[in-house]
């Protein structure tokens, strides 16, 4: 069976947030007084999550990404990854992380069935990284990247949220870093999601300018070449730069709408099935699960919910911006 929304899009990818908590406090993700204190009973248990994802897999979901907050802060998350990797129909379980705990957990994650990681790295400069993350240390992230590569997680993708006047001067350095370490590099536009995202949107740099900076950083004879297909399941448009072959992606949620090809749904850390980052629509899975819903009823609820997925986000509409969700509860 396939999950097809009302606009004909096939839904095959589910992003699952397991915690609001994070050991960084990036200013474009969280507001200054946001402590993200969540009682454990507010979160779906791993048994509940596994049940929901089993139903999703029976409906055609093939790939799962575990997100947060910082998902490695959730106690026993390795058990969840192991259980999900064993579900029939699930071909891949991946993880989004800030990598601060990867040095400790990368080997065990790979052994549990994790296949690949997306790592947030917005700056290579210690002082800029500390400014963006409100006190984080970039050396821990770099050690985590090395651990992920050593553990055999592949591909390792590095995500840089590009912000004008904050870190856009580091685009050439980030390209060189990805080339030197065999990483896939993705540049991401700021997105006006939640209060923090709206505040950070003053630093927005559109994809065309980001790509121009990438091109200007390349050596003689090197040129960005658009690739047919992609590297993974997400919204990035990929390029290869020659002769190294390093893959570079751009996620342009605001300047170039990619909603027509969206293949995903999201489960928030608090048990909501979220239709789109840029809209407020959602279904309360937690309430239904804890009221004794049957598998058949849960399956029908999911199918109905997918039909409510909107045609696209409203990021370009100033009246709608910020009406979506907290990025820290969904992991992007």
DAMO-V73388 format. One record per residue. N is the residue number from 1. RES is the residue in one small letter. SS is DSSP state (H for helix, E for strand, L for the rest). NEAR is the number of other ideal C-beta (glycine too) atoms within 12 Angstrom. Layout:
# DAMO-V73388
n=N res=RES ss=SS near=NEAR
n=N res=RES ss=SS near=NEAR
This chain:
# DAMO-V73388
n=1 res=x ss=L near=18
n=2 res=x ss=L near=19
n=3 res=x ss=E near=33
n=4 res=x ss=E near=18
n=5 res=x ss=L near=32
n=6 res=x ss=L near=17
n=7 res=x ss=L near=21
n=8 res=x ss=L near=17
n=9 res=x ss=L near=28
n=10 res=x ss=E near=23
n=11 res=x ss=E near=38
n=12 res=x ss=L near=32
n=13 res=x ss=E near=33
n=14 res=x ss=E near=44
n=15 res=x ss=E near=43
n=16 res=x ss=E near=48
n=17 res=x ss=E near=45
n=18 res=x ss=L near=47
n=19 res=x ss=L near=39
n=20 res=x ss=L near=34
n=21 res=x ss=L near=33
n=22 res=x ss=L near=38
n=23 res=x ss=L near=30
n=24 res=x ss=L near=35
n=25 res=x ss=L near=27
n=26 res=x ss=L near=42
n=27 res=x ss=L near=36
n=28 res=x ss=L near=40
n=29 res=x ss=L near=43
n=30 res=x ss=L near=33
n=31 res=x ss=L near=23
n=32 res=x ss=L near=14
n=33 res=x ss=L near=11
n=34 res=x ss=L near=25
n=35 res=x ss=L near=13
n=36 res=x ss=L near=30
n=37 res=x ss=L near=12
n=38 res=x ss=L near=27
n=39 res=x ss=L near=12
n=40 res=x ss=H near=18
n=41 res=x ss=H near=12
n=42 res=x ss=H near=21
n=43 res=x ss=L near=36
n=44 res=x ss=L near=34
n=45 res=x ss=L near=23
n=46 res=x ss=H near=27
n=47 res=x ss=H near=17
n=48 res=x ss=H near=28
n=49 res=x ss=H near=38
n=50 res=x ss=H near=29
n=51 res=x ss=H near=30
n=52 res=x ss=H near=39
n=53 res=x ss=H near=42
n=54 res=x ss=H near=26
n=55 res=x ss=H near=35
n=56 res=x ss=H near=43
n=57 res=x ss=H near=33
n=58 res=x ss=H near=24
n=59 res=x ss=L near=30
n=60 res=x ss=L near=28
n=61 res=x ss=L near=41
n=62 res=x ss=L near=29
n=63 res=x ss=E near=33
n=64 res=x ss=E near=45
n=65 res=x ss=E near=42
n=66 res=x ss=E near=48
n=67 res=x ss=E near=43
n=68 res=x ss=L near=42
n=69 res=x ss=L near=42
n=70 res=x ss=L near=41
n=71 res=x ss=H near=48
n=72 res=x ss=H near=40
n=73 res=x ss=H near=30
n=74 res=x ss=L near=35
n=75 res=x ss=L near=16
n=76 res=x ss=L near=22
n=77 res=x ss=H near=35
n=78 res=x ss=H near=30
n=79 res=x ss=H near=23
n=80 res=x ss=H near=38
n=81 res=x ss=H near=40
n=82 res=x ss=H near=23
n=83 res=x ss=H near=27
n=84 res=x ss=H near=40
n=85 res=x ss=H near=30
n=86 res=x ss=L near=19
n=87 res=x ss=L near=29
n=88 res=x ss=L near=14
n=89 res=x ss=L near=25
n=90 res=x ss=L near=32
n=91 res=x ss=L near=21
n=92 res=x ss=E near=30
n=93 res=x ss=E near=40
n=94 res=x ss=E near=40
n=95 res=x ss=E near=49
n=96 res=x ss=E near=41
n=97 res=x ss=E near=50
n=98 res=x ss=L near=43
n=99 res=x ss=L near=46
n=100 res=x ss=L near=34
n=101 res=x ss=L near=33
n=102 res=x ss=H near=39
n=103 res=x ss=H near=26
n=104 res=x ss=H near=20
n=105 res=x ss=H near=31
n=106 res=x ss=H near=34
n=107 res=x ss=H near=19
n=108 res=x ss=H near=23
n=109 res=x ss=H near=37
n=110 res=x ss=H near=29
n=111 res=x ss=H near=17
n=112 res=x ss=H near=27
n=113 res=x ss=L near=27
n=114 res=x ss=L near=38
n=115 res=x ss=L near=32
n=116 res=x ss=E near=36
n=117 res=x ss=E near=45
n=118 res=x ss=E near=43
n=119 res=x ss=E near=44
n=120 res=x ss=E near=43
n=121 res=x ss=L near=47
n=122 res=x ss=L near=40
n=123 res=x ss=L near=33
n=124 res=x ss=L near=30
n=125 res=x ss=L near=23
n=126 res=x ss=H near=18
n=127 res=x ss=H near=17
n=128 res=x ss=H near=26
n=129 res=x ss=H near=33
n=130 res=x ss=H near=22
n=131 res=x ss=H near=23
n=132 res=x ss=H near=37
n=133 res=x ss=H near=35
n=134 res=x ss=L near=22
n=135 res=x ss=L near=19
n=136 res=x ss=L near=32
n=137 res=x ss=L near=22
n=138 res=x ss=H near=32
n=139 res=x ss=H near=19
n=140 res=x ss=H near=29
n=141 res=x ss=H near=39
n=142 res=x ss=H near=30
n=143 res=x ss=H near=21
n=144 res=x ss=H near=37
n=145 res=x ss=H near=40
n=146 res=x ss=H near=24
n=147 res=x ss=H near=30
n=148 res=x ss=H near=41
n=149 res=x ss=H near=31
n=150 res=x ss=H near=19
n=151 res=x ss=L near=28
n=152 res=x ss=L near=18
n=153 res=x ss=L near=38
n=154 res=x ss=L near=22
n=155 res=x ss=L near=30
n=156 res=x ss=E near=41
n=157 res=x ss=E near=44
n=158 res=x ss=E near=43
n=159 res=x ss=E near=38
n=160 res=x ss=E near=46
n=161 res=x ss=E near=43
n=162 res=x ss=L near=43
n=163 res=x ss=E near=34
n=164 res=x ss=L near=21
n=165 res=x ss=L near=16
n=166 res=x ss=L near=29
n=167 res=x ss=L near=37
n=168 res=x ss=H near=31
n=169 res=x ss=H near=20
n=170 res=x ss=H near=33
n=171 res=x ss=H near=35
n=172 res=x ss=H near=27
n=173 res=x ss=H near=23
n=174 res=x ss=H near=38
n=175 res=x ss=H near=37
n=176 res=x ss=H near=23
n=177 res=x ss=H near=31
n=178 res=x ss=H near=38
n=179 res=x ss=H near=28
n=180 res=x ss=H near=19
n=181 res=x ss=H near=26
n=182 res=x ss=L near=22
n=183 res=x ss=L near=37
n=184 res=x ss=E near=39
n=185 res=x ss=E near=46
n=186 res=x ss=E near=43
n=187 res=x ss=E near=47
n=188 res=x ss=E near=43
n=189 res=x ss=L near=43
n=190 res=x ss=L near=44
n=191 res=x ss=L near=39
n=192 res=x ss=L near=34
n=193 res=x ss=L near=42
n=194 res=x ss=H near=32
n=195 res=x ss=H near=25
n=196 res=x ss=H near=34
n=197 res=x ss=H near=39
n=198 res=x ss=H near=27
n=199 res=x ss=H near=24
n=200 res=x ss=H near=36
n=201 res=x ss=H near=30
n=202 res=x ss=H near=17
n=203 res=x ss=H near=26
n=204 res=x ss=E near=32
n=205 res=x ss=L near=33
n=206 res=x ss=L near=27
n=207 res=x ss=H near=32
n=208 res=x ss=H near=20
n=209 res=x ss=H near=22
n=210 res=x ss=H near=42
n=211 res=x ss=H near=33
n=212 res=x ss=H near=20
n=213 res=x ss=H near=29
n=214 res=x ss=H near=37
n=215 res=x ss=H near=23
n=216 res=x ss=H near=19
n=217 res=x ss=H near=29
n=218 res=x ss=L near=27
n=219 res=x ss=L near=17
n=220 res=x ss=L near=7
n=221 res=x ss=L near=9
n=222 res=x ss=L near=23
n=223 res=x ss=L near=20
n=224 res=x ss=E near=29
n=225 res=x ss=E near=20
n=226 res=x ss=E near=18
n=227 res=x ss=L near=21
n=228 res=x ss=L near=10
n=229 res=x ss=L near=13
n=230 res=x ss=L near=26
n=231 res=x ss=L near=28
n=232 res=x ss=L near=31
n=233 res=x ss=L near=29
n=234 res=x ss=L near=32
n=235 res=x ss=L near=35
n=236 res=x ss=L near=33
n=237 res=x ss=E near=34
n=238 res=x ss=E near=30
n=239 res=x ss=E near=32
n=240 res=x ss=E near=28
n=241 res=x ss=E near=31
n=242 res=x ss=L near=20
n=243 res=x ss=L near=14
n=244 res=x ss=L near=22
n=245 res=x ss=L near=18
n=246 res=x ss=E near=36
n=247 res=x ss=E near=34
n=248 res=x ss=E near=47
n=249 res=x ss=E near=41
n=250 res=x ss=E near=41
n=251 res=x ss=E near=36
n=252 res=x ss=L near=30
n=253 res=x ss=L near=39
n=254 res=x ss=L near=37
n=255 res=x ss=L near=26
n=256 res=x ss=L near=23
n=257 res=x ss=L near=23
n=258 res=x ss=L near=30
n=259 res=x ss=H near=28
n=260 res=x ss=H near=16
n=261 res=x ss=H near=24
n=262 res=x ss=L near=33
n=263 res=x ss=L near=33
n=264 res=x ss=E near=39
n=265 res=x ss=E near=44
n=266 res=x ss=E near=46
n=267 res=x ss=E near=44
n=268 res=x ss=L near=40
n=269 res=x ss=L near=40
n=270 res=x ss=L near=32
n=271 res=x ss=L near=31
n=272 res=x ss=E near=31
n=273 res=x ss=E near=44
n=274 res=x ss=E near=41
n=275 res=x ss=L near=37
n=276 res=x ss=L near=40
n=277 res=x ss=L near=44
n=278 res=x ss=L near=37
n=279 res=x ss=L near=27
n=280 res=x ss=L near=23
n=281 res=x ss=L near=27
n=282 res=x ss=E near=28
n=283 res=x ss=E near=31
n=284 res=x ss=E near=21
n=285 res=x ss=H near=36
n=286 res=x ss=H near=27
n=287 res=x ss=H near=20
n=288 res=x ss=H near=28
n=289 res=x ss=H near=30
n=290 res=x ss=H near=18
n=291 res=x ss=L near=13
n=292 res=x ss=L near=10
n=293 res=x ss=L near=23
n=294 res=x ss=L near=14
n=295 res=x ss=H near=19
n=296 res=x ss=H near=12
n=297 res=x ss=H near=17
n=298 res=x ss=H near=31
n=299 res=x ss=H near=26
n=300 res=x ss=H near=18
n=301 res=x ss=H near=27
n=302 res=x ss=H near=39
n=303 res=x ss=H near=28
n=304 res=x ss=H near=20
n=305 res=x ss=H near=33
n=306 res=x ss=H near=39
n=307 res=x ss=L near=22
n=308 res=x ss=L near=24
n=309 res=x ss=L near=36
n=310 res=x ss=L near=28
n=311 res=x ss=L near=21
n=312 res=x ss=L near=27
n=313 res=x ss=L near=33
n=314 res=x ss=L near=27
n=315 res=x ss=L near=34
n=316 res=x ss=L near=23
n=317 res=x ss=L near=17
n=318 res=x ss=L near=13
n=319 res=x ss=L near=10
n=320 res=x ss=L near=20
n=321 res=x ss=L near=28
n=322 res=x ss=L near=29
n=323 res=x ss=L near=25
n=324 res=x ss=L near=35
n=325 res=x ss=L near=38
n=326 res=x ss=L near=36
n=327 res=x ss=H near=45
n=328 res=x ss=H near=42
n=329 res=x ss=H near=39
n=330 res=x ss=L near=41
n=331 res=x ss=L near=41
n=332 res=x ss=L near=42
